[in-house]
């Protein structure tokens, strides 16, 4: 099965694009959702996090995500520790889920695909892109964060140029929903065609 790694910076519209593929019957696996499941009460990952960060990271027995996010952005070493814990678990869980799918291709929504250096986990990389100033506007509108907080998050991710350099395909999310739907439809047909052929090198972006 052809595996498409969907990635992009915060606020670029990955979830919207993933949902558009899902409406076409394409299986979508979300690394963020898998990571959330891994830190549910009773899961080994949560126990390890509590040992590392202390019980104050919990609220009513559940992980306080806001406090954890604040901590790891203040202390980069803690962020590295958390990623070293969760990333292998997330990719192992994703492999198991992929093995149960029956489809021409699937979408693997992995926000930190580039940062985790897991490009070889997928067959093609699809980047959802938009200008940085549009990222700021969307995040501020959606999350109500201060500009300094938004800047910290964006700077912790791979840069726009780095993502685009790694991309096999690019969706530009800068206009109306109809434009986004057209790009997804074109890629959907391209991926179906690609999945049904003998694998061959293909570096061109079908949207161009």
FENNORKA-V466220 format. One record per residue. N is the residue number from 0. RES is the residue in three letters. NEAR is the number of other C-alpha atoms within 8 Angstrom. D_FIRST is the distance of its C-alpha to the first C-alpha in Angstrom with 2 decimals. Layout:
n->[N N]
res->[RES RES]
near->[NEAR NEAR]
d_first->[D_FIRST D_FIRST]
This chain:
n->[0 1 2 3 4 5 6 7 8 9 10 11 12 13 14 15 16 17 18 19 20 21 22 23 24 25 26 27 28 29 30 31 32 33 34 35 36 37 38 39 40 41 42 43 44 45 46 47 48 49 50 51 52 53 54 55 56 57 58 59 60 61 62 63 64 65 66 67 68 69 70 71 72 73 74 75 76 77 78 79 80 81 82 83 84 85 86 87 88 89 90 91 92 93 94 95 96 97 98 99 100 101 102 103 104 105 106 107 108 109 110 111 112 113 114 115 116 117 118 119 120 121 122 123 124 125 126 127 128 129 130 131 132 133 134 135 136 137 138 139 140 141 142 143 144 145 146 147 148 149 150 151 152 153 154 155 156 157 158 159 160 161 162 163 164 165 166 167 168 169 170 171 172 173 174 175 176 177 178 179 180 181 182 183 184 185 186 187 188 189 190 191 192 193 194 195 196 197 198 199 200 201 202 203 204 205 206 207]
res->[UNK UNK UNK UNK UNK UNK UNK UNK UNK UNK UNK UNK UNK UNK UNK UNK UNK UNK UNK UNK UNK UNK UNK UNK UNK UNK UNK UNK UNK UNK UNK UNK UNK UNK UNK UNK UNK UNK UNK UNK UNK UNK UNK UNK UNK UNK UNK UNK UNK UNK UNK UNK UNK UNK UNK UNK UNK UNK UNK UNK UNK UNK UNK UNK UNK UNK UNK UNK UNK UNK UNK UNK UNK UNK UNK UNK UNK UNK UNK UNK UNK UNK UNK UNK UNK UNK UNK UNK UNK UNK UNK UNK UNK UNK UNK UNK UNK UNK UNK UNK UNK UNK UNK UNK UNK UNK UNK UNK UNK UNK UNK UNK UNK UNK UNK UNK UNK UNK UNK UNK UNK UNK UNK UNK UNK UNK UNK UNK UNK UNK UNK UNK UNK UNK UNK UNK UNK UNK UNK UNK UNK UNK UNK UNK UNK UNK UNK UNK UNK UNK UNK UNK UNK UNK UNK UNK UNK UNK UNK UNK UNK UNK UNK UNK UNK UNK UNK UNK UNK UNK UNK UNK UNK UNK UNK UNK UNK UNK UNK UNK UNK UNK UNK UNK UNK UNK UNK UNK UNK UNK UNK UNK UNK UNK UNK UNK UNK UNK UNK UNK UNK UNK UNK UNK UNK UNK UNK UNK]
near->[8 9 11 13 15 15 14 12 13 10 10 11 11 13 6 7 11 12 8 10 13 10 7 6 6 11 10 11 10 9 13 8 7 11 10 8 7 12 11 10 8 6 9 8 10 13 9 8 10 11 8 6 8 8 7 6 11 10 8 4 6 8 12 9 6 6 8 10 8 8 9 11 10 6 8 8 7 9 10 8 8 9 8 8 9 10 9 8 9 12 9 8 9 11 8 8 9 7 6 6 7 5 8 9 13 13 14 12 13 11 12 8 11 10 8 7 6 9 9 5 5 10 9 10 14 13 14 16 13 10 7 7 6 9 13 11 8 9 13 12 7 6 6 7 8 7 8 6 8 12 8 9 10 11 8 6 9 11 8 9 6 8 12 9 6 8 11 11 12 12 12 8 10 6 6 6 6 6 8 13 9 8 10 12 8 10 10 9 8 9 10 10 8 9 12 7 6 6 6 4 4 4 5 6 8 8 9 3]
d_first->[0.00 3.80 6.24 9.61 12.64 15.41 18.82 22.47 25.95 27.64 28.84 26.55 24.81 21.38 21.79 22.95 20.01 17.52 19.62 19.53 15.75 16.13 18.83 16.48 14.58 11.64 11.05 12.91 13.63 16.97 18.19 21.73 21.62 20.33 23.18 25.62 24.75 25.35 28.87 30.00 33.27 33.03 29.92 30.51 29.43 32.19 34.73 33.96 34.35 37.65 38.90 38.20 39.40 41.87 42.30 43.22 39.55 39.44 40.78 41.55 39.33 36.24 34.97 36.85 34.12 36.69 38.82 35.95 34.80 38.43 38.87 35.91 36.75 40.33 39.47 36.67 36.88 36.02 32.98 31.78 32.49 30.49 27.43 27.73 27.83 25.09 22.37 21.47 21.62 19.37 16.58 17.08 16.93 13.75 12.08 13.60 12.49 8.74 9.36 10.94 8.56 7.84 6.65 5.57 5.21 7.31 10.56 11.97 15.68 17.36 20.91 21.85 18.84 21.33 24.18 22.36 21.34 17.72 16.34 14.56 12.55 10.37 9.33 11.76 14.66 16.05 19.66 21.82 25.28 28.89 32.28 33.52 36.47 34.26 32.36 35.81 36.89 33.86 33.96 37.72 37.53 34.76 35.82 39.45 39.26 41.88 41.17 41.67 39.02 36.54 37.37 36.81 33.30 32.33 33.89 31.97 28.64 27.43 29.47 28.44 28.82 26.68 23.75 24.16 24.44 21.03 19.35 17.21 17.82 20.69 21.78 25.55 26.69 30.37 31.38 31.30 28.51 28.47 27.57 24.67 23.41 23.74 21.70 18.83 19.08 19.06 15.97 14.18 15.17 14.29 10.65 10.39 12.28 10.44 6.99 9.32 11.23 11.64 10.72 14.08 15.84 16.22 18.44 20.08 19.96 19.61 22.00 24.80]
